[in-house]
Amino acid sequence: FIFGLRIKNPKPIPLMILLMTSSFCAINGWLQGMWLLRFKTYPDSWSTSPQFLFGNVLFFLGMYINQRCDIMLTQLRKPGEHGYK
């Protein structure tokens, strides 16, 4: 999602693909959110447990690596270039 917004001249995408991927992400997010926030009960000490803290560190590290790689990918093309090297 973010990579597509960073590209300077993106190629057009078929509307059906956009609708199907958006629908999948919305339904998947809703199902996971309902499970995590409504049906699952957590003890009060859950937010300070080592598993939760390690999971947060791992999540943000992965997000940082993903964004750095996106930047590197967008810099592979020179201005005005449309193909791959």
C-alpha positions as CSV (number, residue, x, y, z in Angstrom):
1,F,0.0,0.0,0.0
2,I,2.6,2.5,1.0
3,F,5.1,1.5,-1.8
4,G,2.4,2.2,-4.4
5,L,2.0,5.7,-3.1
6,R,5.7,6.4,-3.1
7,I,6.1,5.6,-6.8
8,K,6.3,8.7,-8.9
9,N,4.6,7.4,-12.1
10,P,2.6,4.3,-11.1
11,K,1.1,2.2,-13.8
12,P,-2.7,2.0,-13.9
13,I,-4.3,-0.9,-12.0
14,P,-7.5,-2.7,-13.0
15,L,-10.5,-1.6,-10.9
16,M,-11.5,-5.2,-10.2
17,I,-8.1,-6.0,-8.7
18,L,-8.3,-2.9,-6.6
19,L,-11.7,-3.8,-5.3
20,M,-10.8,-7.4,-4.6
21,T,-7.6,-6.6,-2.7
22,S,-9.3,-3.8,-0.7
23,S,-12.2,-6.1,0.2
24,F,-9.9,-8.8,1.3
25,C,-7.8,-6.5,3.5
26,A,-10.9,-4.9,5.0
27,I,-12.6,-8.2,5.9
28,N,-9.3,-9.7,7.2
29,G,-8.7,-6.6,9.3
30,W,-12.2,-6.7,10.7
31,L,-12.0,-10.4,11.6
32,Q,-8.7,-10.1,13.3
33,G,-9.7,-6.9,15.1
34,M,-12.9,-8.5,16.3
35,W,-11.0,-11.5,17.7
36,L,-8.3,-9.5,19.3
37,L,-10.4,-6.7,20.8
38,R,-13.8,-8.2,21.5
39,F,-13.7,-12.0,21.9
40,K,-10.3,-12.5,23.4
41,T,-9.8,-11.6,27.1
42,Y,-6.3,-10.6,28.3
43,P,-5.0,-10.3,31.9
44,D,-4.0,-6.8,33.1
45,S,-0.3,-7.8,33.0
46,W,-0.5,-8.7,29.3
47,S,0.8,-5.3,28.0
48,T,4.0,-5.6,30.0
49,S,4.7,-9.3,29.3
50,P,8.0,-10.1,27.5
51,Q,6.0,-11.7,24.5
52,F,4.0,-8.5,24.0
53,L,7.1,-6.2,24.3
54,F,9.2,-8.4,22.0
55,G,6.3,-8.6,19.5
56,N,6.1,-4.8,19.4
57,V,9.9,-4.4,18.9
58,L,9.8,-7.0,16.1
59,F,6.8,-5.3,14.4
60,F,8.4,-1.9,14.4
61,L,11.8,-3.3,13.3
62,G,10.0,-5.1,10.4
63,M,8.2,-1.9,9.5
64,Y,11.4,0.1,9.5
65,I,13.2,-2.5,7.3
66,N,10.2,-2.6,4.9
67,Q,10.2,1.2,4.5
68,R,14.0,1.4,4.0
69,C,13.7,-1.3,1.3
70,D,10.9,0.6,-0.4
71,I,13.0,3.7,-0.5
72,M,15.9,1.7,-2.0
73,L,13.6,0.3,-4.6
74,T,12.3,3.6,-5.7
75,Q,15.8,5.0,-6.0
76,L,16.9,2.3,-8.5
77,R,15.2,4.2,-11.3
78,K,16.6,7.4,-12.6
79,P,14.3,10.3,-13.3
80,G,12.2,9.7,-16.4
81,E,13.1,6.0,-16.5
82,H,10.2,3.6,-16.7
83,G,11.7,0.1,-17.0
84,Y,13.7,-2.2,-14.7
85,K,17.5,-2.4,-14.8
